[in-house]
Amino acid sequence: MVYLMSIIILLSILDIKDMKSKNQKKDIFVYILFMLMVAVLGLFYLSNPERDSFSEILLSLFGQEGGV
């Protein structure tokens, strides 16, 4: 998990610096949202890979069958 977070933070810093130099303020906001989503879902999966997937949990909330 430490490696995942390290890579996400390193890539984010490099990409945000590049976006700032190109004056892409709106893109920075969207980029940060996506990177936070990747980090949360990555931690969710890596904390226990044997549990139900995120998509199965969402489908069960909507009353659909979600898996085997």
C-alpha positions in Angstrom: 0.0 0.0 0.0 2.9 2.3 0.7 4.2 1.8 -2.8 0.8 2.6 -4.3 0.5 5.8 -2.3 4.1 6.8 -3.1 3.5 6.4 -6.8 0.2 8.3 -6.7 1.8 11.2 -4.8 4.9 11.3 -7.0 2.9 11.3 -10.2 0.5 13.8 -8.9 3.2 16.3 -7.9 4.9 16.0 -11.3 1.6 16.3 -13.3 0.3 19.2 -11.2 3.5 21.1 -11.7 3.2 20.6 -15.4 -0.5 21.7 -15.4 0.4 24.8 -13.4 3.0 25.8 -15.9 0.4 25.5 -18.7 -2.2 27.4 -16.6 -4.7 24.5 -16.6 -6.6 25.3 -13.3 -9.8 23.4 -14.1 -7.8 20.3 -15.2 -5.9 20.3 -11.9 -9.2 20.0 -10.0 -10.5 17.1 -12.1 -7.0 15.4 -11.9 -7.0 15.6 -8.1 -10.5 14.1 -7.9 -9.6 11.2 -10.1 -6.3 10.5 -8.2 -8.2 10.6 -4.9 -10.7 8.1 -6.3 -7.9 5.9 -7.5 -6.2 6.0 -4.1 -9.4 5.2 -2.2 -10.4 2.3 -4.5 -6.8 1.0 -4.5 -6.7 1.0 -0.7 -10.1 -0.5 -0.5 -9.0 -3.4 -2.7 -5.5 -3.9 -1.2 -6.8 -3.9 2.3 -8.6 -7.2 1.7 -8.6 -8.6 -1.8 -10.9 -11.5 -0.8 -13.9 -9.3 0.1 -16.8 -8.4 -2.3 -15.7 -6.0 -5.0 -16.9 -2.4 -5.1 -19.1 -3.1 -8.1 -20.8 -6.0 -6.3 -21.5 -3.8 -3.3 -23.0 -1.1 -5.5 -25.1 -3.7 -7.3 -26.4 -5.1 -4.0 -27.4 -1.6 -3.0 -29.5 -1.3 -6.1 -31.1 -4.7 -5.5 -29.3 -6.5 -8.3 -27.4 -9.7 -8.0 -23.7 -8.9 -7.9 -21.6 -11.9 -8.6 -21.3 -15.6 -8.2 
